[in-house]
Structure formats: structure tokens, C-alpha cells
Amino acid sequence: MRRTLYLLGALVAAHLLLLTISPSGATIAPEGEGLDIGIVFDVGGRGDKSFNDGAYLGGMLAADSLQARVRYIEPGEGSDREAGLRLLAAEGMDLVVAVGFIFTDDVLTLAREYPDVKFADVDFAVATDSLGNPLPLPPNLVALKFREEEGSFLVGALAALAGGSKKVGFVGGMDIALIHKFEAGYRAGVMHVCPDCEVIAQYAGVTPEAFKNPGKGKELALSQYQQGVNVIFHASGSTGLGVFEAARTTGRLAIGVDADQYSEAPGHVLTSMVKGIDAAVYDAAKAVQTGTFVGGVRVFGLAERGVGYVYDDNNRALIPDAVRSRLLALEADIIAGRIKVPNTR
């Protein structure tokens, strides 16, 4: 399945030429006639070529298609995140987008304080009751969540089928439930097609800094390659840049995350497990513009084309036709409910 979620680089490049950087460090898109949208980035910020850049692209799509005025804020640590969200809310933005689960408590508080402002949080950590049912959210807040385990299942199967080794690797960023979803799906995909394979999984740390430590990513990847791993899937933000460096150094393969990361190590990226963060952010903006915004939880999986993997001219030679056919069959089985992918380890 050819994925096009992140193949809009030319559009982004054109917009980059028009950006201005304010003295406060916020980035403001060209003047538009539509919505006022504010986006606060997660740890790692712009340039992670992954999670945050996906949200940035969604904002640029809104600026281009909806004539929105988009302001970006890249916060520091701790209270800076809440301050960035509060600033945008106080300015009366039509939509404030928080990028990452770290914002969950802050965006929930502010949505209640500013009922006339719409909020969206990518990977919002939805609270549940004792029975596991999600607790209601304020009507002006939408949680944008993804079934990362489904896309990870497919790239796990691919790693086992095309990796040429009974050992496959996984490098996670912060050791938390969200990243466990990637590992759980990946591990399940590997075992589904290769029950006697071994998955070596390691994490870069237990704080948000684990998402922006390329040195640690390279260290973990080199260790796994030395143990006989040929393919490593990373879910670690900019820490994964170190995984790609290790793949280039050793001549092995890596699997990118969130966006198509082929350009990080051409010839060494087997595929990337992509999340439609750009589409989710754009859809939230469009809903505000059309008056159809509804608070609550929105979940994007394979059926909604919210997750998937890259298969194009760059990596086609690395994926045999028989393997591609097997992956398409597995995808159909997941969508039909014949395969239940776990989301916990």
C-alpha cells in the first residue's frame, strides 16, 4: 500500500521560504484570511524529521488549503509547555494544538479554563475509569490518537521476512506505555511470521530526554547489530537519528517512524512506520473552520489510513514481491478483525 501521508515536501519547502521567526522563538506562517491556529511542539522540536515535523506539515497544509494563520511555539522544559499553550489560548486562537502526550494535563486544564477555544492534543493520554472506559473530555477538546501497534505489526513482519536474521531489534525512546504500543505490535508481527525469532528491545531512558539523544540511539543500535540483528525499528524521536547512523556505519538496515525517514540513510532504511499526524492536525483545523468540530477521542488505525508503512521506489528493491503480498494479506486481516494486535507488552 503506497503511503502518501508524508510526501508533500515540496509544499513545505515553498512555505519555509516565507516563514519569519519572532523574537520570542515562535514561528508565524504567512498571513492568511482564515483561522488562527497555534501549535506547540513536543520534546525534540522542529527538525526531528518525525513526530513534530508531521504536526508542522499539518499546520502548513492548513495555511495553504484553509488560508489559516499558524503560529508555532517550541517550548523549553517543564512549565514552558504550559506557558506556550496558555499564551495561545489567551490570544483567542481558534484552535490550539498540543503535540505529544506530555501536554495531557496542561491541555485538559486549559480546555476547561478557555471553553471558547478549541484544543487538540496528539497522543493525548486519555484517562479511564475502573472498567477501562475513557472518561469524558470537555466538548472543546479532541484527543488525536493512533493505533501505532497496527502499523508496527506490519513492519515487524517485514523485519522478520526480509531482514535475513532470526534476530530483530527495537529501540524505544522513553520507557512508557505509549512507546510500549510500538514494541508490542512490532514484537507480535515478528512472532506471527517467525515464531522462533528473537526480538531484542531496549529503551533510551525514562525521561522525555530519551527522545532527543542520538548518541544513546547509536550506542543501543550498535550493540544490537553486534548481537546479530540485521534490522532495527526505532520509536524514539530524534534519538533514532543515531540508529540510522549506526545502520550506515555497519551496513545494516533500520526502520523509521512517524514519517518517511528514507533520506536519513538512503539504502539502509527498509521502510518507515508512518503516522498521519499531518492529516489529523489538518482535519481538526478543517473541522473548526466548517463548524463540525466535536470534542472527544478520535482514533486512527489501518482502517482509517492513520498508520501504515512506506512502500515506494526508494525501498521497493529491499522488499521481495512475495513479502509485499504477505504484508498486504496481513493488513487485510487486521482491518477485518481476523488478527487482533496487542497494544501492551
N, C-alpha and C positions, 0 to 999 in steps of 0.2 A: 504494500500500500504506500504509494508515494505521498509523502507528507509535505505540505506547503506552508505550515504554520510559521516557519521562520525563514522563508526565502524571499524576504522583502528588503534585502539590504540596500538596494538602490534607492528606495524611498527614504530610508533612514539617512543614507549618505547625503541626499539632497537637503534634508531638513537640518542636518548637522551644520551645513554651511550658513544657516540662518540663525543659529542659536546665539544668545547672549548670556553671559554669566553675570549675575548680580553680585554686588559686594558681599552679600551675606552668604554666598555659596549656593544659592538656589539658581536653577536653570529655568529660564522662561522661554516658551515656544513663541514663534511669530504671532503677531496679532491676528486674532480670529474674530468672528462675529457671533459665535455660538456660546457654548457652555464655558464656565470657568472650572477647571479641573486641577486639583493638587495631588501630586504623587510623592510619597515619602518612601525612599528606598530602604532596603534591608541591609544587614551586615555585608560588607564586601562592595556595596555601592555599584554605580555605573562602571561598566568596563569589565564586569565579571564574566562576560560572554556566556551568560547562563540565565539565572533567575531574575536578577534585577534588569538586565538588558531586555528580557522578554516584556517586563512591565513598561519599560521605556518605549519599546516598539508599539505597545498598545496605546500609549499616550500619543505617539506620533501619528498613529492611524486615526485617532480621534481628532487630532489637529487638522489632518489632511481631509478626512471624509466628512467630519461634522463641524468643521470650522471652529473647533474649540480652542480656547486659550489654556495652555497647560503649563503649570509650574511644577518644577521638580526640586525636592529637597533631599540632600544626602546628609543625614544626621551623624553625629558622633556616637558616643556611648550613653547608655542609661537614660537620664531624663531628657536628653536631646531629642530622642524619638518622640516622646510625648509632647515636647515643646513644638516640634515641627508640625505634628498633627493639629495641635491646638491653634497654632498660628493660622493655618489654612482654614480651619473651621471658623475662627473668629473673623476672618476676612470674608466670610459668607460664600465660600466656594459652593458650586452646585454639586460637586462630587469630590470627596476626599478619599484617595486610595492608599491604603497601607500595604506594603509589600512584605509579607512574612508573618509567621506565627508569633514572633516576638512581640508584635504590636497588639495581640489579642486583648489584654486587659485594658490598655490605653484606649483603643478604638471603641471598645464596648462602653467605657466610661464617657467618652466624648460624644458618642452617638446619643446617649441619654441627655447630656448637657445641651446638645445642639440639635433638637428634633427637626429643625427646618433644613439641615444639611444632610445630604445623602452620603453614606460611607460604604466602602467596600474593602475587604481585607482578604488578600491572597493567602491561602493556607491558614485561615482563622482556626484556632483550636477550640472547636465547639464544645461547650460544657454539656454534660449529660446528667440525667437523674439516676437513681439507684438501679433502674431497669435498663439503663443504656440508651434511653430515648433523649434526643437533643432537646435542651431547654430553649424556650422561645427567645428570639432576638428582638431588639427594638425594630419597629417597622421601617426605619430609615437605614438599616444596616444589612448588607448582604455578605455572607461568607462564601468566598470562592474556593472550593475545594476540588481536589483531583484524586482519582483512583490511580495513584502512581504505581501501585502494586501490579496493575494490569499491564501497563507498558513495560514494567521491569520484568514481568514474567516472560514476555516475548524476547527481550534482549538476553535474558538468562538462557532461554532455549537456544538462541542464536550462538551465544558464547560456547555452549556445550557442543553444539552440532558443527560449528565451523572453526572452533578455536584450536583444534589439534592437540588437546591435552585433557587428561582426566581431572586436572586441577584448574579451577577458575577463581578469579579474585574479585573482591568488593572492597572499595574504600569509601567509608562514610565520613561526613563532616562531624557535626555534633551528635553525640550518642543519645538520641532522643527518639520518641515514638514516631515522629514524622519520618525520620530517615530509616527507622526500622521497617516502614512500609516498603521502601525501595528494596531493602535487603530481603525481606520476606518474599516479595514477589519474584525477585531475581533468583533466590535460592529454590523456590518452588518450580520455576521454569527450567532451571538446570536439572533438577531431580526428575522432572516429568519426562524428559527425553533421555536422561542419562542417570539412572538410579545409583550407579556405582561411582559417580563423580564426587569430587570433594570441593566444597566452597570455602575459601579462606577469606574471612571477613574481618576488617579492622576499622577502627574509628580514629579520627584525628584529635579528638578531645571531648571535653564535657561542658565547654562554654561556647558562646557564639563565635569566639575567636577561631574555633575549629573550622569555620567556613572560609577563612581567609589566610591560610597557612600553606602556601605552595611547597615550602621546604619540607614540611611534615608529609604532605601528599607524596612527594618524590621519594622520601625515605620509606614510607609504607609500601609504595609500589615496587621499588627496587627489591625490597625484602620478599615480596610475593613472587616476583619474576624469578628470583634466585631459588625459590622453592619449587619451581616447575610450572608456574602459572604462565599461560600464554596470553590471556585476555583478562583485563580488569575493568569492571564497571564502577565508575565513581559517582557518588551523590554527595558532593562536598563543596559546592560553590567554587570560588577561586582557588581553593586548596587543590582542586582537580587539575589545575594548570601544571602542578608538579607531577601528577600522574602521567600527563601527556609528555612531559619532558623525559620521564623515565622510559616511556614507551619508545620515544625516538632514540634514546641512548642505547637501549637494549635490542632494538629491532622487533619489539613485541607489539601487541595490539591493546587498545583501550576503547572504552565505550563512553561517550559523552552523556550529558544530562541536561534536561530542560530545553536546550536549544541545539541546533545542528552545530556541533563543535569540530567538524572535519578540519577546518582551517587551522586548528591548534596543532595538528600533527598529521599533515597530509600523508596518506598511505599507511598510517598507523591507527586510524580511527575506524573500527569495524562498523559502528553505527552510533547513533545517539538516541537516547530515550527522551522524546520531546514532550513538553507540557505546553498546552495552548494558553499560556499566561497572557500573551498579547491579545488573543481573541477574547478571553474572559474579561480583561480590563476594558477593551473596546466595547464589548456587549453591554457592560454595566453603564458605560458612558452613553451609549445609544439609548438604553432604557430610560435614563434620566431625561434625555432630550425629547423622547417620544411620549413621556408621561406614563410609561409602563413599568417603571422601577418597582420591584416588590422585595421587601426585606425577607430574610431567612437564609437558608442554606441551598446553594447550588453546587451540584457535584458533576464533574466532567470525567468520564472514563472512555474506554474504547468505543462504546456505542455512541457517545456524543462527540467523538473525534477530539476529545480533550487531551488524550495521551496517545502515543504511538511510537514509532521508530523510523529513522531515516533510511530510505532505500532509493538511491538515485545514481546518476552516472559516476559520482565520486567513489562510491563503495560497492557498486554492483559486482565488480570483479572479485571482491572478497567474500561474496555470498553466493554459493552454488545454487543453481536453479532448483534442485531438489530441496535444499534447505529453505529457500524462499517459499516454495509450495507448502512445506510443513508449517512454516510460520503463519501463512495465510489460513491454513486449516485450524491451527490453534487459536488464532484471533477470532475466527468464526465461532468456535466452541465456547470461548469466553463470553462473547456477546450474547450467544444463545443461552448461556447459563449452564452449559454442559460441563464446563470447568469452573470451579469456584476458587478464585485466587485468594490466598490468605493475605491479611494486611498487618499481621503481627508475627513476631519471631516465635 
